[in-house]
Amino acid sequence: MQTCPPPAPPASGRGAIDPPPQWLDELRARTSLSTLIGKTVKVTKAGREYKACCPFHNEKTPSFTINDEKGFYHCFGCGAHGDAIRWMTDQRGLPFMEAVKELAQAASMDVPAADPRAARRAEQAKGLHDAMAAAQAFFEEQLGGIDGGDARAYLQKRGISDAIRRTFGFGFSPDGRGRLKSALKEFGDPMLVEAGLLIDPEALEQGNAKKRESYDRFRGRLMLPIRDIRGRVIAFGGRILGAGEPKYLNSPDTPLFDKGRTLYNIDRASPASRQTERVIVVEGYMDVIALAQAGFSEAVAPLGTALTEHQIERLWKMVEVPILCFDGDSAGQKAAIRAATRALPLLRPGHSLCFAKLPPGQDPDDLVRTSGAEAMEAVLKAAEPLIERLWSHELSAMPLDTPEQKAALKQRLRAITDAIAHPDVRAHYAHEFRERYDARFFARRDNAPAQRQARGGGDGGRWQRDKRGNWKPPIPSAGTEARAIGASGMEQRLLRAILAGLLRHPAQIAPHREALSGLQIGDPMLAQLLAAMIAASFRKETVETQALLTILGQGEVYNMAKGMLRADTFTLTPHRMATDPDRLARDLEEAIRVMAQGPELETALAEATRRFRNDVSEENLAEQQRLRALKADHDSRLAELAQSEDIV
């Protein structure tokens, strides 16, 4: 079920100028919302309003209302809400300015140009669109003519129906240097070059001042138009029919076409996704076309590049979790991981990716042709979440036989979580990876709760019971000591804040026990306090603050703990949010992670520096520089946490 927030403020496309609010209000007033929505949804009169089955979620009883007087629609089932412009952006999938232009054209209103330069750009774009439309008509005509025989035979061999051929606008570019140029001569060479239809050599012949002639970019290729969200041709992709390279040739970037921001078939997939509530991302044109012929209209493809950040954001405008269905070979799986890694900084609540795994060596076209649409549907339904793909990839990336290899896995997983910008999503990934890592490498004994090693490498031993049945911390082995935490003023401040937070909220000790057990603390009293808290957390009954103080008994550590509780100091969470348990847990988790990360990064950086000194290679240099950057980020975050106004 899809929910929609209130209408968002205008968001211009590249080079666009937002119309003034008064003009937008007039546009909304001149637009009959019921008529607009009625073009694609069956609406019925209900008193002063109209009703319909909501197009944003599946329902049998109408709960979607349209109020022409107030100019908004609202669904009482899923919460979808908006005006005419929002309808065009959410239901049609148009960018804001494209929606405004289409509504303005229907209302016989001119979109105001902010300055002459904007008007010139609009006029230039109109000319380019006209040229692209003329080129598309030329290519389609050639496919049906004498020259297009081989191209038609190829389509027949691939099993592409006439209906699909017409839907996707297949064409053919004759094998000549000036056929298209001659057919479109009224547009002039400069415009055709700017549209990417001609190539201008921009070179002088040897011993001759005459400039070489421009010529057709696409020659002897099966042609596919690339359209924008409004269905206008903005570029072409051409597949060679015989021998030669490249196999596929795309238009260059032009004022109309940016391959990193465009998705093939976006104009048809966007409205289809509103019905199916999913988008399928495949590798190439023919996969999209094969899926469309098999009944999957919601497929798109990047255009010869790895999936970009802009394309991921565009996909999220259609659905919250697009399905990536790349080829089953090693190249396809590498492309999937590249997309997963690129998405990490962009992740936010509810928005992610999932991955459909094709049989080895097959692409979507192969699968639907050999096994039918049912097999493809089964693959899509078995798609795995982003975290599953990342976990399985890192698990199989290298052997995991030695403590060092296991620690390297832990470091790779931490690098993944560190790449996630959103704090809540990052915290959940860190928690999930930690749980999986512990379950795999830290087996439990005698059904004892959460017996975990002090370090990822395993040299520090495990928490064990003494003769009285009490839990005791591990004794580090000789030669495994890391730099003690708390040596600097910032670390000391943050460490005290963490311990004070755990004293006030003892329920938070157990979830962070593994990370806390790995901390090496230089101050004996702070180390003794933490050891007592960790030992107490193994008890079956709930541990409360007063019980912790009782365990400490009377003495210096007890007095220090009482002082931490008495003073309203060393607080990680702002006082106004101190009653929010989720905020408390997140703040503690981040502080503990930052605290534990410092010595580990220093150790890794020292090892990388040693390797670089022994082997001055680009790979070793890159690793050293990467770790230096991580260490700098860590030190910055440590200072930020330690200098917080809530840590006095």
C-alpha positions as CSV (number, residue, x, y, z in Angstrom):
1,M,0.0,0.0,0.0
2,Q,1.4,3.4,-1.0
3,T,0.9,6.5,1.1
4,C,1.5,10.0,-0.1
5,P,2.4,13.1,2.0
6,P,0.8,16.4,1.3
7,P,1.7,18.2,-1.9
8,A,5.5,18.9,-2.1
9,P,6.9,22.2,-3.0
10,P,7.9,22.6,-6.7
11,A,11.2,20.9,-7.6
12,S,12.6,22.2,-10.9
13,G,14.3,20.2,-13.5
14,R,17.8,21.2,-14.8
15,G,17.7,24.7,-16.1
16,A,14.0,25.2,-15.3
17,I,12.7,28.2,-13.4
18,D,9.8,27.6,-11.1
19,P,6.6,29.5,-12.1
20,P,5.4,32.0,-9.4
21,P,2.9,30.7,-6.8
22,Q,0.1,32.9,-8.1
23,W,0.4,31.5,-11.5
24,L,0.4,27.9,-10.1
25,D,-2.8,28.7,-8.2
26,E,-4.4,29.9,-11.4
27,L,-3.3,26.7,-13.2
28,R,-4.9,24.6,-10.4
29,A,-8.1,26.7,-10.6
30,R,-8.4,26.2,-14.3
31,T,-7.9,22.4,-14.1
32,S,-10.9,20.2,-13.5
33,L,-9.4,17.6,-11.2
34,S,-12.3,15.1,-11.7
35,T,-11.9,15.3,-15.5
36,L,-8.1,15.0,-15.3
37,I,-8.3,11.9,-13.0
38,G,-11.2,10.5,-15.0
39,K,-8.9,10.1,-18.1
40,T,-7.3,7.1,-16.5
41,V,-9.6,6.1,-13.6
42,K,-13.3,5.5,-13.6
43,V,-15.0,8.1,-11.4
44,T,-18.6,8.4,-10.3
45,K,-20.5,11.4,-8.9
46,A,-21.2,11.3,-5.2
47,G,-23.0,14.4,-4.1
48,R,-20.7,17.4,-4.5
49,E,-17.7,15.1,-4.9
50,Y,-16.6,12.2,-7.0
51,K,-15.5,8.7,-5.9
52,A,-13.3,6.1,-7.4
53,C,-11.3,3.0,-6.5
54,C,-7.9,4.3,-5.4
55,P,-5.2,4.0,-8.2
56,F,-2.5,4.0,-5.5
57,H,-3.5,0.7,-3.9
58,N,-5.7,-2.2,-4.7
59,E,-9.2,-2.0,-3.4
60,K,-12.7,-3.1,-4.4
61,T,-14.8,-0.5,-2.4
62,P,-14.2,3.1,-3.5
63,S,-12.4,5.1,-0.8
64,F,-10.8,7.7,-3.1
65,T,-12.6,11.1,-3.2
66,I,-12.1,14.0,-5.6
67,N,-13.2,17.5,-4.6
68,D,-13.3,19.9,-7.6
69,E,-14.2,22.9,-5.5
70,K,-11.2,22.6,-3.2
71,G,-9.0,21.1,-5.9
72,F,-7.7,18.1,-4.1
73,Y,-8.1,14.3,-4.0
74,H,-7.8,12.1,-0.9
75,C,-7.9,8.3,-0.3
76,F,-9.2,7.3,3.1
77,G,-7.7,3.8,2.6
78,C,-4.0,4.6,2.0
79,G,-3.8,8.3,2.7
80,A,-2.8,9.4,-0.8
81,H,-3.5,13.1,-1.1
82,G,-2.7,15.9,-3.6
83,D,-3.8,18.4,-6.2
84,A,-3.6,18.3,-10.0
85,I,0.1,18.8,-10.1
86,R,0.7,16.1,-7.5
87,W,-1.6,13.7,-9.5
88,M,0.7,14.2,-12.6
89,T,3.9,13.7,-10.6
90,D,2.7,10.7,-8.5
91,Q,0.3,8.9,-10.8
92,R,1.9,9.7,-14.1
93,G,5.5,9.8,-12.8
94,L,6.3,13.2,-14.5
95,P,8.9,15.6,-13.1
96,F,7.4,18.7,-11.6
97,M,8.0,21.1,-14.6
98,E,6.8,18.5,-17.1
99,A,3.6,18.1,-15.2
100,V,3.1,21.9,-15.1
101,K,3.7,22.2,-18.8
102,E,1.3,19.5,-19.7
103,L,-1.5,21.0,-17.4
104,A,-0.7,24.5,-18.8
105,Q,-1.1,23.3,-22.4
106,A,-4.5,21.7,-21.6
107,A,-5.6,24.9,-19.8
108,S,-4.4,27.1,-22.7
109,M,-1.9,28.9,-20.4
110,D,1.6,30.0,-21.2
111,V,4.3,28.9,-18.7
112,P,6.0,32.2,-17.8
113,A,9.7,32.4,-18.8
114,A,11.8,34.0,-16.1
115,D,14.2,35.5,-18.6
116,P,15.1,35.5,-22.3
117,R,17.7,32.9,-21.8
118,A,15.2,30.4,-20.4
119,A,12.9,31.1,-23.4
120,R,15.8,30.5,-25.8
121,R,16.6,27.2,-24.1
122,A,12.9,26.2,-24.4
123,E,12.8,27.1,-28.1
124,Q,16.1,25.2,-28.7
125,A,14.8,22.1,-27.0
126,K,11.6,22.3,-29.1
127,G,13.7,22.3,-32.2
128,L,15.8,19.3,-31.0
129,H,12.6,17.4,-30.1
130,D,11.3,18.0,-33.6
131,A,14.6,16.7,-35.1
132,M,14.5,13.6,-33.0
133,A,10.9,12.9,-33.9
134,A,11.7,13.3,-37.6
135,A,14.7,10.9,-37.2
136,Q,12.4,8.3,-35.5
137,A,9.9,8.5,-38.4
138,F,12.8,8.1,-40.9
139,F,14.2,5.0,-39.1
140,E,10.8,3.4,-38.9
141,E,10.2,4.0,-42.6
142,Q,13.6,2.4,-43.4
143,L,12.8,-0.7,-41.4
144,G,9.7,-1.4,-43.5
145,G,11.6,-0.7,-46.8
146,I,14.0,-2.7,-48.9
147,D,17.1,-1.9,-46.8
148,G,15.4,-3.1,-43.7
149,G,15.1,-6.8,-44.7
150,D,18.0,-8.1,-42.5
151,A,16.7,-6.1,-39.6
152,R,13.2,-7.5,-40.0
153,A,14.7,-11.0,-40.2
154,Y,16.6,-10.4,-37.0
155,L,13.5,-9.4,-35.2
156,Q,11.6,-12.4,-36.4
157,K,14.5,-14.7,-35.3
158,R,14.4,-13.1,-31.8
159,G,10.6,-13.8,-31.7
160,I,9.7,-10.1,-31.4
161,S,6.0,-9.7,-32.4
162,D,4.7,-6.9,-34.7
163,A,2.8,-5.4,-31.8
164,I,5.9,-5.1,-29.7
165,R,7.9,-3.8,-32.6
166,R,5.3,-1.0,-33.0
167,T,5.1,-0.4,-29.3
168,F,8.8,0.1,-28.9
169,G,9.3,1.9,-32.2
170,F,11.9,-0.3,-33.8
171,G,13.6,1.2,-36.8
172,F,16.6,0.8,-39.1
173,S,19.5,3.1,-40.0
174,P,20.8,2.4,-43.6
175,D,24.4,1.7,-44.1
176,G,25.4,5.0,-45.6
177,R,27.3,8.1,-44.3
178,G,24.6,10.6,-45.4
179,R,21.2,9.0,-45.7
180,L,19.8,10.5,-42.5
181,K,21.6,13.8,-43.0
182,S,20.0,14.1,-46.5
183,A,16.5,13.2,-45.2
184,L,16.6,15.7,-42.4
185,K,18.5,18.5,-44.2
186,E,15.9,21.1,-43.4
187,F,17.0,21.1,-39.7
188,G,20.6,22.0,-40.7
189,D,23.9,20.3,-39.7
190,P,24.4,22.2,-36.5
191,M,21.1,21.1,-34.9
192,L,21.6,17.5,-36.1
193,V,25.1,17.4,-34.6
194,E,23.7,18.9,-31.3
195,A,21.0,16.2,-31.3
196,G,23.7,13.5,-31.6
197,L,22.4,12.3,-35.0
198,L,25.5,13.5,-37.0
199,I,29.2,13.3,-36.2
200,D,31.3,16.4,-36.8
201,P,34.9,15.3,-37.2
202,E,36.2,18.8,-36.3
203,A,39.4,18.0,-38.0
204,L,41.3,19.3,-41.1
205,E,42.4,17.0,-43.8
206,Q,46.2,16.7,-44.4
207,G,47.4,19.7,-46.5
208,N,43.8,20.9,-47.0
209,A,42.1,23.8,-45.2
210,K,38.7,22.4,-46.0
211,K,36.8,21.0,-43.1
212,R,35.7,17.4,-43.3
213,E,31.9,16.8,-43.8
214,S,29.7,15.6,-40.9
215,Y,28.1,12.2,-41.4
216,D,25.5,9.9,-39.9
217,R,26.3,8.6,-36.4
218,F,24.1,5.4,-36.8
219,R,24.8,3.2,-39.9
220,G,23.6,-0.3,-40.6
221,R,22.0,-0.7,-37.2
222,L,18.7,-1.9,-35.7
223,M,17.4,1.3,-34.1
224,L,15.5,1.8,-30.8
225,P,14.3,5.2,-29.7
226,I,15.0,6.2,-26.1
227,R,12.1,8.3,-24.7
228,D,11.8,10.7,-21.7
229,I,9.0,10.4,-19.1
230,R,6.6,12.1,-21.4
231,G,7.2,9.7,-24.3
232,R,9.3,12.1,-26.4
233,V,12.3,10.7,-28.3
234,I,15.4,12.1,-26.8
235,A,18.1,9.6,-28.0
236,F,18.7,6.4,-29.8
237,G,20.3,3.0,-29.3
238,G,21.5,1.1,-32.2
239,R,22.4,-2.6,-32.4
240,I,24.7,-3.8,-35.1
241,L,23.3,-6.6,-37.2
242,G,26.5,-8.1,-38.5
243,A,30.1,-8.2,-37.3
244,G,31.6,-5.1,-35.8
245,E,32.0,-3.1,-32.7
246,P,30.5,-1.7,-30.6
247,K,27.6,-4.2,-30.5
248,Y,25.3,-1.4,-29.1
249,L,25.8,2.3,-29.8
250,N,24.0,5.0,-27.9
251,S,23.5,8.6,-28.6
252,P,26.0,10.9,-26.9
253,D,24.9,13.2,-24.1
254,T,23.0,16.1,-25.6
255,P,20.8,19.0,-24.2
256,L,17.9,16.5,-24.3
257,F,19.8,13.3,-23.1
258,D,21.9,12.5,-20.1
259,K,22.5,8.8,-20.0
260,G,23.2,8.9,-16.2
261,R,19.8,10.3,-15.5
262,T,17.7,8.4,-18.0
263,L,16.2,4.9,-17.8
264,Y,15.1,3.0,-20.9
265,N,11.4,2.5,-21.1
266,I,10.7,4.9,-18.2
267,D,7.6,6.3,-20.1
268,R,5.8,3.0,-20.1
269,A,7.2,1.5,-16.9
270,S,6.2,4.4,-14.7
271,P,2.4,4.1,-15.2
272,A,2.7,0.3,-15.2
273,S,4.4,0.4,-11.8
274,R,1.4,2.1,-10.3
275,Q,-0.7,-1.0,-11.1
276,T,1.9,-3.7,-10.3
277,E,3.6,-1.8,-7.4
278,R,7.0,-2.9,-8.6
279,V,9.7,-1.9,-11.0
280,I,12.2,-4.4,-12.5
281,V,15.6,-3.2,-13.4
282,V,17.4,-5.3,-16.1
283,E,20.7,-4.8,-17.9
284,G,19.7,-3.9,-21.5
285,Y,17.1,-3.0,-24.1
286,M,16.4,-6.5,-25.3
287,D,15.7,-7.7,-21.7
288,V,13.2,-4.9,-21.3
289,I,11.5,-5.8,-24.6
290,A,11.5,-9.6,-23.9
291,L,9.9,-8.9,-20.5
292,A,7.3,-6.6,-22.1
293,Q,6.4,-9.3,-24.6
294,A,6.0,-11.8,-21.7
295,G,3.6,-9.5,-19.9
296,F,6.0,-7.5,-17.6
297,S,5.5,-3.9,-18.6
298,E,7.2,-2.4,-15.6
299,A,10.8,-3.1,-16.6
300,V,13.5,-0.5,-17.2
301,A,17.3,-0.6,-18.0
302,P,20.2,1.8,-17.6
303,L,21.9,2.9,-20.8
304,G,25.3,1.3,-21.1
305,T,26.5,2.4,-17.7
306,A,26.4,1.1,-14.1
307,L,23.2,2.2,-12.2
308,T,23.8,5.8,-11.0
309,E,22.6,7.7,-8.0
310,H,20.3,9.7,-10.1
311,Q,18.7,6.6,-11.6
312,I,18.3,5.0,-8.1
313,E,16.5,8.2,-6.9
314,R,14.3,8.1,-10.1
315,L,13.4,4.5,-9.4
316,W,12.4,5.4,-5.8
317,K,9.9,7.9,-7.2
318,M,8.0,5.0,-8.7
319,V,8.4,2.3,-5.9
320,E,10.2,2.2,-2.6
321,V,12.0,-1.1,-3.3
322,P,12.9,-1.7,-7.0
323,I,13.9,-5.2,-8.0
324,L,17.3,-5.5,-9.7
325,C,17.4,-8.5,-12.0
326,F,20.8,-8.6,-13.6
327,D,22.3,-11.4,-15.6
328,G,23.3,-14.6,-13.9
329,D,26.9,-14.5,-15.1
330,S,29.8,-13.1,-13.1
331,A,29.6,-9.7,-14.9
332,G,25.9,-9.4,-14.0
333,Q,26.5,-10.2,-10.4
334,K,29.3,-7.7,-10.2
335,A,27.0,-5.1,-11.6
336,A,24.5,-5.9,-8.9
337,I,27.0,-5.4,-6.2
338,R,28.2,-2.1,-7.7
339,A,24.6,-0.9,-7.6
340,A,24.2,-2.1,-4.0
341,T,27.3,-0.2,-3.0
342,R,26.2,2.9,-4.8
343,A,22.8,2.9,-3.1
344,L,24.3,2.7,0.5
345,P,24.7,6.5,1.0
346,L,21.2,7.1,-0.3
347,L,19.3,4.6,1.8
348,R,16.5,6.0,4.0
349,P,13.6,4.5,5.9
350,G,11.5,2.4,3.6
351,H,13.6,2.9,0.5
352,S,16.0,0.2,-0.5
353,L,16.8,-2.3,-3.3
354,C,16.2,-6.0,-3.7
355,F,17.8,-8.5,-6.0
356,A,16.3,-11.3,-8.1
357,K,18.8,-14.0,-8.9
358,L,18.7,-15.5,-12.4
359,P,20.0,-19.0,-13.2
360,P,23.7,-19.0,-13.9
361,G,24.5,-17.9,-17.4
362,Q,21.0,-16.7,-18.2
363,D,19.5,-13.3,-18.7
364,P,15.8,-12.4,-18.5
365,D,15.4,-12.8,-22.3
366,D,16.8,-16.4,-22.1
367,L,14.6,-17.3,-19.1
368,V,11.2,-16.2,-20.5
369,R,12.0,-17.7,-23.9
370,T,13.0,-21.1,-22.5
371,S,10.9,-21.4,-19.3
372,G,8.1,-18.8,-19.8
373,A,6.6,-16.0,-17.7
374,E,5.9,-18.3,-14.8
375,A,9.6,-18.9,-14.3
376,M,10.4,-15.2,-14.4
377,E,7.6,-14.5,-11.9
378,A,9.1,-17.1,-9.5
379,V,12.5,-15.4,-9.8
380,L,11.0,-12.0,-9.0
381,K,9.1,-13.3,-6.0
382,A,12.2,-14.9,-4.6
383,A,14.1,-11.5,-4.7
384,E,16.4,-11.1,-1.7
385,P,16.7,-7.8,0.3
386,L,19.8,-5.6,0.0
387,I,21.2,-6.7,3.3
388,E,21.0,-10.3,2.3
389,R,22.9,-9.7,-0.9
390,L,25.6,-7.6,0.9
391,W,26.0,-10.2,3.6
392,S,26.3,-13.2,1.2
393,H,28.7,-11.3,-1.0
394,E,31.1,-10.4,1.8
395,L,30.8,-13.9,3.3
396,S,31.9,-15.5,0.0
397,A,34.5,-12.8,-0.9
398,M,37.4,-14.4,0.9
399,P,38.2,-17.5,3.0
400,L,37.1,-17.4,6.7
401,D,39.5,-20.0,8.2
402,T,41.8,-17.9,10.4
403,P,41.1,-15.3,13.1
404,E,42.6,-12.6,10.8
405,Q,40.3,-13.5,7.9
406,K,37.3,-13.4,10.3
407,A,38.4,-10.0,11.6
408,A,38.7,-8.8,8.0
409,L,35.1,-9.8,7.3
410,K,34.1,-7.7,10.4
411,Q,36.0,-4.8,9.0
412,R,34.3,-5.1,5.6
413,L,30.9,-5.2,7.2
414,R,31.7,-2.1,9.2
415,A,32.8,-0.3,6.0
416,I,29.4,-1.1,4.6
417,T,27.5,0.4,7.6
418,D,29.8,3.4,7.7
419,A,28.8,4.2,4.1
420,I,25.1,4.6,5.1
421,A,24.3,8.2,5.7
422,H,21.0,7.9,7.5
423,P,21.6,7.2,11.2
424,D,18.6,5.0,11.8
425,V,19.2,2.8,8.8
426,R,22.9,2.6,9.6
427,A,22.2,1.6,13.2
428,H,19.9,-1.2,12.1
429,Y,22.4,-2.5,9.5
430,A,25.2,-2.5,12.2
431,H,22.9,-4.4,14.6
432,E,21.9,-7.0,12.0
433,F,25.5,-7.6,10.8
434,R,26.7,-7.9,14.4
435,E,24.0,-10.5,15.2
436,R,24.8,-12.5,12.1
437,Y,28.5,-12.3,12.7
438,D,28.2,-13.4,16.3
439,A,25.8,-16.2,15.4
440,R,28.3,-17.6,12.9
441,F,31.6,-17.3,14.8
442,F,30.7,-17.1,18.6
443,A,29.0,-20.3,19.5
444,R,27.2,-20.5,22.8
445,R,28.1,-23.0,25.4
446,D,26.0,-24.7,28.1
447,N,23.1,-22.6,26.9
448,A,24.7,-19.6,28.7
449,P,23.3,-16.3,27.5
450,A,25.4,-14.3,25.1
451,Q,28.9,-15.7,25.8
452,R,30.9,-13.6,23.4
453,Q,34.6,-13.1,22.7
454,A,36.3,-9.9,23.8
455,R,37.6,-9.3,20.2
456,G,36.7,-10.2,16.7
457,G,40.1,-12.0,16.4
458,G,39.3,-14.3,19.3
459,D,42.6,-14.0,21.2
460,G,41.0,-12.6,24.3
461,G,39.0,-15.7,25.4
462,R,35.4,-15.9,26.5
463,W,33.3,-14.8,29.5
464,Q,33.1,-17.8,31.8
465,R,31.5,-18.6,35.2
466,D,33.7,-18.9,38.3
467,K,33.3,-21.5,41.0
468,R,30.5,-19.5,42.6
469,G,28.6,-19.3,39.2
470,N,29.4,-15.7,38.6
471,W,30.3,-14.4,35.2
472,K,33.9,-13.2,34.8
473,P,35.5,-11.2,32.0
474,P,38.1,-12.8,29.7
475,I,41.8,-12.4,30.5
476,P,43.7,-11.1,27.5
477,S,46.5,-13.3,26.2
478,A,50.1,-11.9,26.2
479,G,50.9,-9.9,23.1
480,T,47.3,-9.0,22.1
481,E,46.9,-5.7,24.0
482,A,45.6,-2.8,21.9
483,R,46.1,0.8,22.8
484,A,44.0,1.5,25.9
485,I,40.9,3.7,25.5
486,G,40.7,6.7,27.6
487,A,44.2,8.0,27.1
488,S,43.1,11.3,25.6
489,G,40.7,13.9,27.0
490,M,38.1,13.3,24.3
491,E,38.0,9.6,24.7
492,Q,37.8,9.9,28.5
493,R,34.8,12.2,28.2
494,L,33.0,10.0,25.8
495,L,33.8,6.8,27.8
496,R,32.4,8.4,31.0
497,A,29.3,9.5,29.0
498,I,28.8,5.9,27.8
499,L,29.2,4.4,31.3
500,A,26.9,7.0,32.8
501,G,24.3,6.2,30.1
502,L,24.5,2.5,30.9
503,L,24.2,3.1,34.6
504,R,21.0,5.1,34.1
505,H,19.7,2.5,31.6
506,P,21.1,-0.9,32.5
507,A,18.8,-2.7,29.9
508,Q,21.1,-1.3,27.2
509,I,24.1,-3.3,28.5
510,A,23.2,-6.7,27.1
511,P,22.5,-5.5,23.5
512,H,26.0,-4.0,23.3
513,R,27.8,-6.6,25.4
514,E,30.0,-7.9,22.6
515,A,31.3,-4.5,21.7
516,L,31.7,-3.4,25.3
517,S,33.6,-6.6,26.1
518,G,36.2,-5.7,23.5
519,L,37.0,-2.2,24.9
520,Q,40.5,-2.0,26.5
521,I,40.3,0.7,29.1
522,G,43.4,2.4,30.6
523,D,41.7,3.8,33.7
524,P,41.4,0.8,36.3
525,M,38.4,2.2,38.0
526,L,36.4,2.7,34.8
527,A,37.5,-0.7,33.6
528,Q,36.3,-2.2,36.9
529,L,33.0,-0.4,36.6
530,L,32.4,-1.7,33.1
531,A,33.4,-5.3,34.0
532,A,30.9,-5.2,36.9
533,M,28.1,-4.0,34.6
534,I,28.8,-6.6,31.9
535,A,28.9,-9.4,34.5
536,A,25.6,-8.2,36.0
537,S,24.0,-8.2,32.5
538,F,24.4,-12.1,32.3
539,R,21.9,-12.5,35.2
540,K,18.5,-13.9,34.3
541,E,16.6,-11.3,36.2
542,T,16.4,-7.7,35.0
543,V,19.2,-5.6,36.3
544,E,18.3,-2.1,37.6
545,T,20.5,0.8,38.5
546,Q,20.2,0.2,42.3
547,A,21.2,-3.4,41.8
548,L,24.3,-2.4,40.0
549,L,25.3,-0.1,42.8
550,T,24.7,-2.9,45.3
551,I,27.0,-5.2,43.3
552,L,29.8,-2.5,43.3
553,G,29.6,-2.4,47.1
554,Q,31.3,0.5,49.0
555,G,34.5,1.9,47.7
556,E,36.0,4.2,45.1
557,V,34.3,2.6,42.1
558,Y,30.9,2.8,44.0
559,N,31.5,6.5,44.8
560,M,32.5,7.2,41.2
561,A,29.3,5.6,39.9
562,K,27.2,7.5,42.5
563,G,28.8,10.7,41.3
564,M,27.9,9.9,37.7
565,L,24.3,9.4,38.7
566,R,24.1,12.3,41.1
567,A,25.3,15.0,38.6
568,D,23.2,15.7,35.6
569,T,26.3,15.3,33.4
570,F,27.8,13.0,30.9
571,T,24.6,12.5,29.0
572,L,24.7,11.3,25.4
573,T,21.1,12.0,24.6
574,P,19.7,15.6,24.8
575,H,17.7,16.1,28.0
576,R,14.5,16.9,26.0
577,M,14.8,13.5,24.4
578,A,16.0,11.5,27.3
579,T,12.6,9.7,27.7
580,D,12.8,8.3,24.1
581,P,14.1,4.7,24.4
582,D,14.8,4.4,20.7
583,R,16.8,7.6,20.8
584,L,18.7,6.4,23.8
585,A,19.5,3.1,22.2
586,R,20.7,4.7,19.0
587,D,22.9,7.2,20.7
588,L,24.5,4.6,22.9
589,E,25.1,2.3,19.9
590,E,26.8,5.0,17.9
591,A,29.0,6.2,20.8
592,I,30.1,2.6,21.6
593,R,30.8,2.0,17.9
594,V,32.9,5.2,17.7
595,M,34.7,4.3,20.9
596,A,35.6,0.8,19.8
597,Q,36.6,1.8,16.3
598,G,39.5,4.0,17.2
599,P,42.1,1.4,18.3
600,E,40.9,-1.0,15.6
601,L,41.5,1.7,12.9
602,E,44.9,2.5,14.4
603,T,45.9,-1.1,14.3
604,A,44.7,-1.6,10.7
605,L,46.4,1.7,9.6
606,A,49.7,0.6,11.2
607,E,49.5,-2.7,9.4
608,A,48.6,-1.0,6.1
609,T,51.6,1.4,6.5
610,R,53.9,-1.5,7.2
611,R,52.7,-3.3,4.1
612,F,53.2,-0.2,2.0
613,R,56.7,0.3,3.3
614,N,57.6,-3.3,2.3
615,D,55.7,-3.2,-1.0
616,V,55.3,0.3,-2.6
617,S,52.3,-0.6,-4.8
618,E,49.2,1.4,-5.9
619,E,47.0,-1.2,-4.1
620,N,48.8,-0.8,-0.8
621,L,48.9,3.0,-1.1
622,A,45.2,3.1,-1.9
623,E,44.4,0.9,1.2
624,Q,46.6,3.1,3.4
625,Q,44.9,6.3,2.1
626,R,41.4,4.7,2.6
627,L,42.2,3.9,6.2
628,R,43.7,7.3,6.8
629,A,40.4,8.8,5.6
630,L,38.4,6.6,7.8
631,K,40.6,7.4,10.8
632,A,40.1,11.2,10.1
633,D,36.4,10.7,9.9
634,H,36.4,8.7,13.1
635,D,38.5,11.4,14.9
636,S,36.1,14.1,13.7
637,R,33.1,12.2,14.9
638,L,34.8,11.4,18.3
639,A,35.5,15.1,18.8
640,E,31.9,15.9,17.8
641,L,30.4,13.5,20.3
642,A,32.9,14.3,23.1
643,Q,32.3,18.1,22.8
644,S,28.5,17.8,22.7
645,E,26.8,20.3,25.0
646,D,25.1,17.4,26.7
647,I,28.4,15.9,27.8
648,V,29.5,18.4,30.5
